[in-house]
Amino acid sequence: MPPAVVLKAVLLINILAMAFLAVFYLRRRQLGWAAYCFWGLLAIVLPVLGPFLVIASRPGRWRAL
């Protein structure tokens, strides 16, 4: 396999893992429907910076499951 293909695959896996991490983080926060959609879309639309922005901004209040 060429190195370019391996690097693209690793990058894609990393981006997907960060998006799932942000979505699972949002599940633990108490947010309204519109706020949850906004923060979730931010995490998905900005593939590399979005999850960092979502987690760093700490939207909503903490909700114990």
C-alpha positions in Angstrom: 0.0 0.0 0.0 1.4 3.4 -0.9 2.2 5.7 2.1 -0.2 8.4 0.9 -3.1 6.0 1.2 -2.1 4.9 4.7 -1.8 8.5 5.8 -5.2 9.4 4.3 -6.8 6.5 6.1 -5.2 7.4 9.4 -6.4 11.0 9.0 -9.9 9.9 8.2 -10.0 7.6 11.2 -8.7 10.4 13.5 -11.3 12.9 12.2 -14.1 10.4 12.8 -12.9 9.5 16.2 -12.7 13.2 17.3 -16.3 13.7 15.9 -17.6 10.8 17.9 -15.7 12.0 21.0 -17.4 15.4 20.7 -20.9 13.8 20.2 -20.5 11.6 23.2 -19.3 14.6 25.2 -22.5 16.5 24.2 -24.6 13.6 25.4 -23.4 14.3 28.9 -24.4 18.0 28.8 -27.8 19.4 29.5 -28.7 21.3 26.3 -31.8 22.2 24.4 -32.6 20.7 21.0 -31.4 23.7 19.0 -28.2 24.0 21.0 -27.5 20.3 20.7 -28.0 20.6 16.9 -25.8 23.6 16.7 -22.9 22.2 18.7 -23.2 18.8 16.9 -23.1 20.4 13.5 -20.1 22.5 14.5 -18.3 19.3 15.5 -19.1 17.7 12.2 -18.7 20.6 9.8 -15.3 21.7 11.1 -13.7 18.3 11.0 -10.5 19.0 12.8 -11.2 22.1 15.0 -14.9 21.5 15.6 -14.5 18.8 18.3 -11.9 20.8 20.1 -14.1 23.9 20.1 -17.1 21.9 21.4 -15.3 20.3 24.3 -13.3 23.5 25.2 -16.4 25.7 25.3 -18.4 23.4 27.6 -21.9 24.2 26.4 -24.8 23.7 28.7 -24.7 22.3 32.2 -23.3 18.9 33.4 -25.9 16.2 33.5 -25.3 13.0 35.5 -26.6 9.9 33.7 
